[in-house]
């Protein structure tokens, strides 16, 4: 994790897709969950498929802000770490 300012946190990690076991009538069947450090506390983020579509579209429009994994990130992922 790299903290470039008090408000901006850049973190690389895992995002898991989980089934929504306690589903309401209008709820999604599944969601993405991830744990992030926001500079002060750990937060669990729950993101729906629709939100992921909007997030990916925004990242595509702002290519200069997209983070890329380093060679070390790729190497560690290759080993499953």
Secondary structure as UniProt FT lines:
FT   STRAND          2..3
FT   STRAND          9..10
FT   STRAND          16..19
FT   TURN            21..22
FT   TURN            25..26
FT   STRAND          30..37
FT   STRAND          42..47
FT   HELIX           49..61
FT   HELIX           63..65
FT   HELIX           71..78
FT   TURN            79..80
//
